[in-house]
Amino acid sequence: MNLSRLAARAPGAIDYRSVNGNNSPADASSPAAASTAAAAIPSDARGERLNTKAAGIIGLAVMCSRLLGLVREQVFAALFGGGMAMDAFTAAFRIPNLLRDLFAEGALSTAFVTTFSKTIARGGDADAWRLAHKVATMTALMLGLLCIVGIIFSSQLVHLLAPGFDAEKAALTAQLTRIMFPFILLVSLAALTMGMLNAKNVFGVPAMASSFFNIGSILGGVGLGYWIDPHFGTRALIGLAFATLIGGALQLAVQLPSLARLGYRFRPDFKWRDPGVKAILLLMGPAVIAASTTQFNVLVNSMFASRLGDGAIFWLAIAFRLMQLPLGVFGVALGSVTLPLLSRLVVAERMDAFRGELARAIRWALLLTLPSMVGLIMLAEPIISVLYQHGKFTAFEAGQAAGALRFYAIGLAGYAALKVLVNAFYALDRRKTPMLVSFMAVGLNLFFNWLFTFRLGWGHRGLAFSTGCLATFNFLVLYFLMQVQLKGLETRRLFLLLLKVALACAALAAVCAASSHWLLGDWPHQTLLLKAAALLATVLVGGLVFATCGVLLHINELKELRDAFRRRLKRVKADVSS
């Protein structure tokens, strides 16, 4: 395959100038078209840059959500252990969750935000709201039908996606799947709402919405589970399943007031023969595959894990959750901010700015996640022990989950950079490129799963290692293709950053190694309080050492972060004094 050709414009690409209803779009290469496009952007937006403040707000909100998600899994692990029961619940939730990533937070969200942002830039809010009416109506109907089909065929889906389950485990999983299937409808509408708010530069409330999902799941799960079975046997899992729907409804509901304040009032609209709807659907086709490669490969891993005995699916889920904590804080935040920005820069035909902001976002993603990767790899056992080894969750199960975390973390930086890079392809309307690369990745995942898990006998650790390697592979291939497309992506500057970060990470690794020998040398026999204190001290000292080395090595991005923090501190002091 000639990778350079993948970076060329995909045949049949939509010209988004038709979104505003003009059936005779101007020639994109003409000066008149360029000035018209630039005029469509507000004057203050023509010089806009990556909104690191918005990224910080999203990062904090996502951190809150991920921490609550961590609490959610801690509570459930303590109540049900890490064996058959949580395997069944995790597999049941993963079925509608996969469809959420394919249609809601993956393809639909990416395609909608891209088109909605360009519609605002060209046609204003009125055209954008009309597009939102059509897409929301279509989403509610189509995914409502999909939920009905999923409920009817839950048993067949479980047999397909968890072929290693015995009859009892499969029946329980199917029952839980039927209860949780409407989750996809709720979260899809929540994703559309989030997309509209992000396109209007409202980031905080949408990012916090998933926190309410976790709150609803925790409170509802424990309350309903106790009501059904006070001993929290397998019947109590039904309460957890219904609580998932409660959480999904809360995730949607908390965003609606913010959308109403922007002037949006939903009206059903069945006139789907619209250029904007067509653009979204054409973007969605390839994006269904490309934007959800990671989750699809995780699902494939679950199919393999279902043959590895009780517990493997839940151990992988725990490890993936912890790996997603820094990914959500940094990668998702940067991806959410860059997609509307890059889409607007394409409309304004400011490709130099597009190149610069994309390169900057990639550097930020790698800078913020590489030290997290080192920490997760070196401190996996004490992290899992402190967070999960409570109640029915044993030391053996903690060790198994830690092994998976160490291998998942290998792909953390690649995951974060992909969140930014894939969005750039959609902003450029190169939707087929990530899809074709993801085809290669899926094939490699199947091969690596077989090789590492069964041929080499690494068990569930091999599945995590395969996923981590593929994230890095996806990023490297797409980075090369984007560099060809843009004729440069500040690669020399990126390599210089990576060299400096590697030196700072080496110092961080030395701190973790010293702590593992001294502070955490006897962690399996320490009390929870001592383990938590030692782990927290290691993280704080390691972070301080990394930041100090970064400043001494003149990492400009760290200086930007320091300066932004100082400015924020000055504003807070000024507000307090006034």
C-alpha positions as CSV (number, residue, x, y, z in Angstrom):
1,M,0.0,0.0,0.0
2,N,1.4,3.4,-0.9
3,L,0.9,5.4,2.3
4,S,1.5,8.7,0.6
5,R,-1.5,8.3,-1.7
6,L,-3.8,7.9,1.3
7,A,-3.1,11.5,2.2
8,A,-4.5,12.7,-1.1
9,R,-8.0,14.1,-1.1
10,A,-10.6,11.3,-0.8
11,P,-12.8,10.9,-3.9
12,G,-16.3,11.9,-3.5
13,A,-15.5,14.3,-0.6
14,I,-18.2,16.8,0.3
15,D,-17.7,20.5,-0.3
16,Y,-18.9,22.1,2.8
17,R,-19.6,25.3,1.1
18,S,-23.0,23.8,0.1
19,V,-23.9,23.5,3.8
20,N,-25.3,27.0,3.8
21,G,-27.7,26.1,1.0
22,N,-25.7,27.5,-1.9
23,N,-26.0,25.0,-4.7
24,S,-23.2,26.6,-6.7
25,P,-20.3,26.9,-4.4
26,A,-17.4,29.2,-5.4
27,D,-14.2,27.8,-6.6
28,A,-12.1,27.2,-3.5
29,S,-8.9,28.3,-5.3
30,S,-10.2,31.7,-6.3
31,P,-9.3,34.8,-4.3
32,A,-12.9,35.7,-4.1
33,A,-13.7,32.4,-2.4
34,A,-10.9,32.9,0.0
35,S,-12.0,36.4,1.0
36,T,-15.6,35.2,1.3
37,A,-14.6,32.3,3.6
38,A,-12.5,34.6,5.7
39,A,-15.4,37.1,6.0
40,A,-17.6,34.3,7.3
41,I,-15.3,34.1,10.3
42,P,-15.6,36.7,13.0
43,S,-12.6,39.1,13.0
44,D,-11.5,37.9,16.4
45,A,-11.6,34.3,15.3
46,R,-9.2,34.8,12.4
47,G,-6.2,35.0,14.8
48,E,-7.5,32.4,17.3
49,R,-5.2,29.8,18.7
50,L,-5.6,26.6,20.6
51,N,-7.6,27.5,23.6
52,T,-5.5,26.0,26.4
53,K,-7.7,27.6,29.0
54,A,-10.7,25.7,27.6
55,A,-8.5,22.6,27.4
56,G,-7.7,23.0,31.1
57,I,-11.3,23.4,32.0
58,I,-12.2,20.2,30.1
59,G,-9.2,18.5,31.6
60,L,-10.3,19.2,35.1
61,A,-13.9,18.2,34.3
62,V,-12.8,15.0,32.7
63,M,-10.5,14.3,35.6
64,C,-13.5,14.6,37.9
65,S,-15.5,12.3,35.8
66,R,-12.7,9.7,35.5
67,L,-12.1,9.8,39.2
68,L,-15.8,9.2,39.8
69,G,-15.6,6.4,37.3
70,L,-12.7,5.0,39.3
71,V,-14.8,5.2,42.5
72,R,-17.6,3.5,40.6
73,E,-15.4,0.5,39.8
74,Q,-13.8,0.5,43.2
75,V,-17.2,0.2,44.9
76,F,-18.5,-2.5,42.5
77,A,-15.2,-4.4,42.8
78,A,-15.4,-4.4,46.6
79,L,-19.1,-5.5,46.6
80,F,-18.9,-8.2,43.9
81,G,-15.2,-9.1,43.7
82,G,-13.3,-9.6,40.4
83,G,-14.7,-12.9,39.2
84,M,-17.7,-14.1,37.3
85,A,-20.3,-11.5,38.4
86,M,-18.3,-8.5,37.3
87,D,-17.1,-10.3,34.1
88,A,-20.8,-10.6,33.2
89,F,-21.6,-7.0,34.0
90,T,-18.6,-5.6,32.2
91,A,-19.3,-7.7,29.1
92,A,-23.0,-6.7,29.2
93,F,-22.2,-3.0,29.5
94,R,-19.5,-3.2,26.8
95,I,-22.1,-4.1,24.1
96,P,-24.1,-0.9,24.2
97,N,-20.9,1.0,25.1
98,L,-19.3,-0.2,21.9
99,L,-22.3,1.1,19.9
100,R,-22.0,4.4,21.9
101,D,-18.4,4.8,20.7
102,L,-19.4,3.8,17.1
103,F,-22.4,6.1,16.8
104,A,-22.4,8.6,19.7
105,E,-19.1,9.7,21.0
106,G,-17.2,8.4,18.0
107,A,-18.6,8.7,14.5
108,L,-21.8,10.8,15.1
109,S,-20.1,13.2,17.5
110,T,-17.1,13.8,15.3
111,A,-19.1,14.2,12.1
112,F,-21.7,16.4,13.7
113,V,-19.2,18.8,15.5
114,T,-17.2,19.2,12.2
115,T,-20.3,20.0,10.1
116,F,-22.1,22.0,12.8
117,S,-19.0,24.2,13.4
118,K,-18.6,24.9,9.7
119,T,-22.4,25.6,9.4
120,I,-22.1,28.2,12.2
121,A,-19.1,29.8,10.4
122,R,-20.8,30.0,7.0
123,G,-24.5,30.3,7.7
124,G,-24.8,31.5,11.3
125,D,-26.7,30.1,14.3
126,A,-30.1,29.9,12.6
127,D,-28.7,27.4,10.0
128,A,-26.8,25.5,12.6
129,W,-29.9,25.1,14.9
130,R,-32.0,23.9,11.9
131,L,-29.3,21.2,11.2
132,A,-29.4,20.3,14.9
133,H,-33.2,19.7,14.8
134,K,-32.8,17.3,11.8
135,V,-29.9,15.4,13.3
136,A,-31.5,15.1,16.8
137,T,-34.8,13.8,15.3
138,M,-33.0,11.3,13.1
139,T,-30.8,10.1,16.0
140,A,-33.7,9.6,18.3
141,L,-35.6,7.5,15.7
142,M,-32.7,5.4,14.4
143,L,-31.1,4.6,17.7
144,G,-34.5,4.0,19.3
145,L,-35.0,1.3,16.7
146,L,-31.5,0.0,17.2
147,C,-32.2,-0.4,21.0
148,I,-35.3,-2.5,20.2
149,V,-33.4,-4.7,17.9
150,G,-30.6,-5.0,20.5
151,I,-32.9,-6.0,23.3
152,I,-34.5,-8.7,21.1
153,F,-31.2,-10.2,20.0
154,S,-29.2,-9.8,23.3
155,S,-28.6,-13.5,23.7
156,Q,-27.2,-13.8,20.2
157,L,-25.0,-10.7,20.7
158,V,-23.5,-12.2,23.9
159,H,-22.8,-15.5,22.2
160,L,-21.0,-13.6,19.4
161,L,-19.0,-11.2,21.5
162,A,-18.3,-13.5,24.5
163,P,-18.0,-17.0,23.0
164,G,-16.1,-18.4,25.9
165,F,-18.9,-17.9,28.5
166,D,-20.6,-20.9,29.9
167,A,-24.4,-21.1,29.8
168,E,-25.1,-19.6,33.2
169,K,-22.7,-16.7,32.7
170,A,-24.0,-16.0,29.2
171,A,-27.6,-16.0,30.4
172,L,-26.8,-13.4,33.1
173,T,-24.9,-11.3,30.6
174,A,-27.8,-11.3,28.2
175,Q,-30.3,-10.3,30.9
176,L,-28.1,-7.3,31.9
177,T,-27.5,-6.4,28.2
178,R,-31.3,-6.2,27.6
179,I,-31.7,-3.8,30.6
180,M,-28.8,-1.5,29.6
181,F,-29.3,-1.3,25.8
182,P,-31.3,2.0,25.9
183,F,-28.2,3.6,27.3
184,I,-27.0,4.1,23.8
185,L,-30.0,6.3,22.9
186,L,-29.5,8.5,26.1
187,V,-25.8,8.9,25.6
188,S,-26.1,9.6,21.9
189,L,-28.4,12.5,22.6
190,A,-26.0,13.7,25.3
191,A,-23.2,13.5,22.8
192,L,-25.1,15.7,20.3
193,T,-25.8,18.2,23.0
194,M,-22.2,18.2,24.0
195,G,-21.2,18.8,20.3
196,M,-23.5,21.8,20.0
197,L,-22.2,23.3,23.2
198,N,-18.5,22.7,22.3
199,A,-19.1,24.3,18.8
200,K,-20.4,27.4,20.7
201,N,-17.3,27.4,22.9
202,V,-19.1,26.1,25.9
203,F,-16.8,23.3,27.3
204,G,-17.1,23.1,31.1
205,V,-20.7,21.8,31.5
206,P,-20.5,19.2,28.7
207,A,-17.2,17.9,30.2
208,M,-18.8,17.6,33.6
209,A,-21.9,15.8,32.3
210,S,-20.2,12.3,32.4
211,S,-19.6,12.9,36.1
212,F,-23.3,12.9,36.6
213,F,-23.5,9.6,34.8
214,N,-21.0,8.1,37.4
215,I,-22.9,9.7,40.3
216,G,-26.2,8.2,39.1
217,S,-24.5,4.8,38.5
218,I,-22.9,4.7,41.9
219,L,-25.8,5.9,44.0
220,G,-28.4,4.1,42.0
221,G,-26.3,0.9,41.7
222,V,-25.7,0.6,45.4
223,G,-29.2,1.6,46.4
224,L,-31.0,-0.6,43.9
225,G,-28.5,-3.5,44.3
226,Y,-29.0,-3.5,48.1
227,W,-32.8,-3.3,47.7
228,I,-32.7,-6.4,45.3
229,D,-30.1,-8.4,47.3
230,P,-28.6,-7.0,50.6
231,H,-25.8,-9.6,50.3
232,F,-24.9,-8.3,46.8
233,G,-25.0,-11.6,45.0
234,T,-25.5,-11.9,41.3
235,R,-29.1,-10.7,41.5
236,A,-27.9,-7.3,42.7
237,L,-26.3,-6.8,39.3
238,I,-29.8,-6.0,38.0
239,G,-29.7,-2.9,40.2
240,L,-26.4,-1.9,38.6
241,A,-27.9,-2.3,35.2
242,F,-30.9,0.0,35.8
243,A,-28.6,2.5,37.5
244,T,-26.6,2.8,34.2
245,L,-29.8,4.1,32.6
246,I,-30.3,6.5,35.5
247,G,-26.7,7.8,34.9
248,G,-27.2,8.2,31.2
249,A,-30.4,10.2,31.7
250,L,-28.6,12.5,34.1
251,Q,-25.7,13.0,31.6
252,L,-28.2,14.3,29.1
253,A,-30.3,16.3,31.5
254,V,-27.6,18.4,33.0
255,Q,-26.6,19.8,29.6
256,L,-30.0,20.9,28.5
257,P,-30.2,24.2,30.5
258,S,-26.9,25.4,29.0
259,L,-28.2,24.6,25.5
260,A,-31.4,26.5,26.2
261,R,-29.4,29.6,27.3
262,L,-27.8,29.6,23.9
263,G,-31.3,29.9,22.3
264,Y,-31.8,26.3,21.2
265,R,-35.3,24.9,21.4
266,F,-35.7,21.5,20.0
267,R,-38.4,21.0,17.2
268,P,-38.8,17.6,15.5
269,D,-37.7,17.9,11.9
270,F,-38.1,15.0,9.4
271,K,-36.8,16.9,6.4
272,W,-33.5,15.0,6.1
273,R,-32.8,15.8,2.5
274,D,-30.3,18.5,3.5
275,P,-26.7,19.2,2.6
276,G,-25.6,19.3,6.2
277,V,-27.3,16.0,7.0
278,K,-25.7,14.5,3.9
279,A,-22.3,15.7,5.0
280,I,-22.7,14.2,8.4
281,L,-23.8,10.8,7.1
282,L,-20.9,10.7,4.6
283,L,-18.5,11.5,7.3
284,M,-20.0,9.0,9.6
285,G,-19.5,6.0,7.4
286,P,-15.7,5.9,7.5
287,A,-15.7,7.4,11.0
288,V,-17.7,4.4,12.4
289,I,-14.6,2.4,11.8
290,A,-11.8,4.9,12.1
291,A,-12.9,6.9,15.2
292,S,-13.6,3.7,17.2
293,T,-10.7,1.5,16.4
294,T,-9.5,1.5,20.0
295,Q,-12.8,0.5,21.5
296,F,-13.3,-2.1,18.7
297,N,-10.0,-3.6,19.5
298,V,-10.8,-3.6,23.2
299,L,-14.0,-5.5,22.3
300,V,-12.0,-8.0,20.3
301,N,-9.8,-8.4,23.3
302,S,-12.9,-9.2,25.4
303,M,-13.8,-12.0,22.9
304,F,-10.3,-13.5,23.5
305,A,-10.5,-12.8,27.2
306,S,-13.8,-14.6,27.5
307,R,-11.8,-17.8,26.9
308,L,-9.3,-17.1,29.6
309,G,-11.5,-18.0,32.6
310,D,-13.3,-15.9,35.2
311,G,-12.0,-12.4,35.9
312,A,-9.9,-11.6,32.8
313,I,-12.5,-9.3,31.3
314,F,-12.8,-7.3,34.5
315,W,-9.1,-7.1,35.1
316,L,-8.6,-5.7,31.6
317,A,-11.5,-3.2,32.2
318,I,-9.8,-2.0,35.5
319,A,-6.5,-1.5,33.8
320,F,-8.0,0.3,30.8
321,R,-10.0,2.6,33.2
322,L,-6.8,3.6,34.9
323,M,-5.0,4.1,31.6
324,Q,-7.9,6.3,30.5
325,L,-7.5,8.6,33.5
326,P,-4.6,10.6,32.1
327,L,-5.9,10.0,28.6
328,G,-9.2,11.7,29.4
329,V,-7.6,14.5,31.3
330,F,-5.2,15.4,28.5
331,G,-6.0,13.6,25.2
332,V,-9.8,14.1,25.3
333,A,-9.5,17.7,26.5
334,L,-7.1,18.6,23.7
335,G,-9.2,16.7,21.1
336,S,-12.4,18.4,22.2
337,V,-10.9,21.9,21.9
338,T,-9.0,21.3,18.6
339,L,-11.8,19.9,16.5
340,P,-14.0,23.1,16.4
341,L,-10.8,25.2,16.1
342,L,-9.4,23.2,13.2
343,S,-12.7,23.1,11.4
344,R,-13.0,26.9,11.6
345,L,-9.4,27.3,10.3
346,V,-10.2,25.2,7.3
347,V,-13.3,27.3,6.5
348,A,-11.0,30.4,6.7
349,E,-8.5,28.6,4.5
350,R,-5.7,29.5,7.0
351,M,-3.7,26.3,6.5
352,D,-0.5,27.7,8.0
353,A,-2.4,28.3,11.2
354,F,-4.0,24.9,10.9
355,R,-0.6,23.3,10.7
356,G,0.8,25.2,13.6
357,E,-2.1,24.6,15.9
358,L,-2.2,20.9,15.1
359,A,1.5,20.5,15.7
360,R,1.2,22.4,19.0
361,A,-1.7,20.2,20.2
362,I,0.2,17.0,19.3
363,R,3.2,18.3,21.3
364,W,1.0,19.1,24.3
365,A,-0.6,15.6,24.1
366,L,2.8,13.8,24.2
367,L,4.3,16.1,26.8
368,L,1.4,15.6,29.2
369,T,1.0,11.8,28.7
370,L,4.6,10.4,28.5
371,P,5.4,11.0,32.2
372,S,2.0,9.4,33.1
373,M,3.0,6.4,31.0
374,V,6.2,6.0,32.9
375,G,4.5,6.3,36.2
376,L,1.8,3.8,35.4
377,I,4.3,1.2,34.1
378,M,6.6,1.5,37.1
379,L,4.0,1.8,39.8
380,A,1.3,-0.5,38.5
381,E,1.1,-2.9,41.4
382,P,0.9,-0.4,44.3
383,I,-1.6,1.7,42.3
384,I,-4.0,-1.2,41.7
385,S,-3.5,-2.5,45.3
386,V,-4.3,0.9,46.9
387,L,-7.3,1.6,44.6
388,Y,-8.9,-1.9,44.3
389,Q,-7.7,-4.4,46.9
390,H,-10.7,-4.1,49.2
391,G,-13.7,-6.2,50.2
392,K,-14.1,-9.2,47.9
393,F,-11.3,-8.0,45.5
394,T,-8.2,-10.1,46.4
395,A,-4.4,-9.5,46.1
396,F,-4.2,-12.1,43.3
397,E,-6.8,-10.2,41.3
398,A,-5.0,-6.9,42.0
399,G,-1.8,-8.4,40.6
400,Q,-3.5,-9.7,37.5
401,A,-5.0,-6.2,36.8
402,A,-1.6,-4.6,37.4
403,G,0.0,-6.7,34.7
404,A,-2.6,-5.6,32.2
405,L,-2.2,-1.9,33.3
406,R,1.6,-2.0,32.6
407,F,1.1,-3.1,29.0
408,Y,-1.9,-0.9,28.3
409,A,0.2,2.1,29.4
410,I,2.6,1.5,26.6
411,G,0.1,3.0,24.2
412,L,-1.0,6.0,26.3
413,A,0.9,8.7,24.4
414,G,-0.3,7.2,21.1
415,Y,-3.9,7.2,22.3
416,A,-3.7,10.9,23.4
417,A,-2.1,12.1,20.2
418,L,-4.6,10.2,18.1
419,K,-7.5,12.1,19.8
420,V,-6.0,15.2,18.2
421,L,-4.8,13.8,14.9
422,V,-7.9,11.9,13.8
423,N,-10.0,15.1,14.4
424,A,-7.6,17.0,12.0
425,F,-8.3,14.5,9.2
426,Y,-12.1,15.0,9.7
427,A,-11.7,18.8,9.7
428,L,-9.8,18.5,6.4
429,D,-12.6,16.2,5.0
430,R,-10.0,13.4,4.6
431,R,-12.4,10.9,6.3
432,K,-11.2,7.8,4.4
433,T,-7.6,8.0,5.5
434,P,-8.1,7.1,9.2
435,M,-10.6,4.4,8.1
436,L,-8.1,2.7,5.9
437,V,-5.4,2.9,8.5
438,S,-7.8,1.4,11.1
439,F,-8.4,-1.5,8.8
440,M,-4.8,-2.3,9.0
441,A,-4.8,-1.9,12.7
442,V,-7.8,-4.3,13.2
443,G,-6.0,-7.0,11.2
444,L,-2.8,-6.5,13.2
445,N,-4.8,-6.6,16.5
446,L,-6.2,-10.0,15.6
447,F,-2.7,-11.3,14.8
448,F,-1.1,-9.8,17.8
449,N,-3.8,-11.2,20.1
450,W,-3.3,-14.7,18.8
451,L,0.5,-14.3,19.0
452,F,0.9,-12.8,22.5
453,T,-2.1,-14.4,24.2
454,F,-2.1,-18.0,22.9
455,R,1.2,-18.6,21.1
456,L,3.5,-16.9,23.7
457,G,1.1,-17.6,26.6
458,W,0.9,-14.1,28.0
459,G,-2.8,-14.4,28.7
460,H,-4.7,-11.2,29.3
461,R,-1.5,-9.3,29.5
462,G,-0.9,-10.1,25.8
463,L,-4.2,-8.6,24.9
464,A,-3.3,-5.3,26.7
465,F,0.1,-5.3,25.0
466,S,-1.5,-5.7,21.6
467,T,-3.8,-2.8,22.2
468,G,-0.9,-0.5,23.4
469,C,1.2,-1.4,20.4
470,L,-1.6,-0.7,18.0
471,A,-2.3,2.8,19.4
472,T,1.4,3.7,18.8
473,F,1.2,2.2,15.3
474,N,-2.0,4.2,14.4
475,F,-0.4,7.4,15.5
476,L,2.8,6.9,13.6
477,V,1.1,6.1,10.4
478,L,-1.5,8.9,10.6
479,Y,1.2,11.4,11.6
480,F,3.2,10.4,8.5
481,L,0.2,10.8,6.3
482,M,-0.7,14.2,7.8
483,Q,2.8,15.4,7.3
484,V,2.6,14.5,3.6
485,Q,-0.8,16.2,3.4
486,L,0.3,19.4,5.0
487,K,3.9,19.3,3.5
488,G,5.4,19.5,7.0
489,L,4.2,19.3,10.6
490,E,7.0,20.9,12.6
491,T,8.5,17.4,13.0
492,R,12.0,18.6,13.9
493,R,10.5,20.6,16.8
494,L,8.5,17.5,17.9
495,F,11.7,15.3,17.9
496,L,13.5,17.9,20.0
497,L,10.6,18.0,22.5
498,L,10.6,14.1,22.6
499,L,14.3,14.1,23.4
500,K,13.9,16.6,26.2
501,V,10.9,14.7,27.6
502,A,12.7,11.4,27.4
503,L,15.5,12.9,29.6
504,A,13.0,14.3,32.1
505,C,11.1,10.9,32.1
506,A,14.4,9.2,32.9
507,A,14.7,11.3,36.0
508,L,11.1,10.4,36.9
509,A,11.8,6.7,36.4
510,A,14.7,7.0,38.7
511,V,12.4,8.4,41.4
512,C,9.9,5.6,40.9
513,A,12.6,3.0,41.0
514,A,14.1,4.4,44.2
515,S,10.6,4.6,45.8
516,S,9.9,1.0,44.8
517,H,13.1,-0.1,46.6
518,W,12.7,2.0,49.7
519,L,9.2,3.4,50.3
520,L,7.2,0.7,48.5
521,G,9.7,-2.2,49.0
522,D,7.3,-4.0,51.4
523,W,4.0,-2.7,50.0
524,P,2.1,-6.1,49.9
525,H,2.4,-6.2,53.7
526,Q,1.9,-2.5,54.5
527,T,-1.4,-1.1,55.7
528,L,-3.6,0.8,53.3
529,L,-2.8,4.1,54.9
530,L,1.0,3.6,54.6
531,K,0.7,2.4,51.0
532,A,-1.4,5.3,50.0
533,A,1.0,7.8,51.7
534,A,4.1,6.3,50.1
535,L,2.4,6.2,46.7
536,L,1.2,9.8,46.9
537,A,4.7,10.9,48.0
538,T,6.2,9.1,45.1
539,V,3.8,10.7,42.6
540,L,4.3,14.2,44.0
541,V,8.1,14.0,44.1
542,G,8.3,12.3,40.7
543,G,6.1,15.0,39.2
544,L,8.2,17.8,40.8
545,V,11.4,16.2,39.4
546,F,9.9,15.9,35.9
547,A,8.8,19.5,35.9
548,T,12.1,20.7,37.2
549,C,14.0,18.8,34.6
550,G,11.7,20.1,31.9
551,V,12.3,23.7,32.9
552,L,16.1,23.2,33.0
553,L,15.9,21.6,29.6
554,H,13.9,24.6,28.3
555,I,10.8,22.8,27.3
556,N,8.7,25.7,26.0
557,E,5.4,24.1,26.6
558,L,6.1,23.7,30.3
559,K,7.0,27.4,30.5
560,E,3.7,28.2,28.8
561,L,1.9,26.1,31.5
562,R,3.9,27.8,34.3
563,D,3.1,31.3,32.9
564,A,-0.5,30.4,32.5
565,F,-0.7,29.2,36.1
566,R,1.0,32.4,37.3
567,R,-1.4,34.6,35.4
568,R,-4.3,32.6,36.8
569,L,-2.9,33.0,40.3
570,K,-2.6,36.7,39.9
571,R,-6.2,37.0,38.7
572,V,-7.4,35.0,41.7
573,K,-5.4,37.3,44.1
574,A,-6.8,40.4,42.4
575,D,-10.3,39.1,42.7
576,V,-9.8,38.3,46.4
577,S,-8.3,41.7,47.2
578,S,-11.1,43.5,45.3
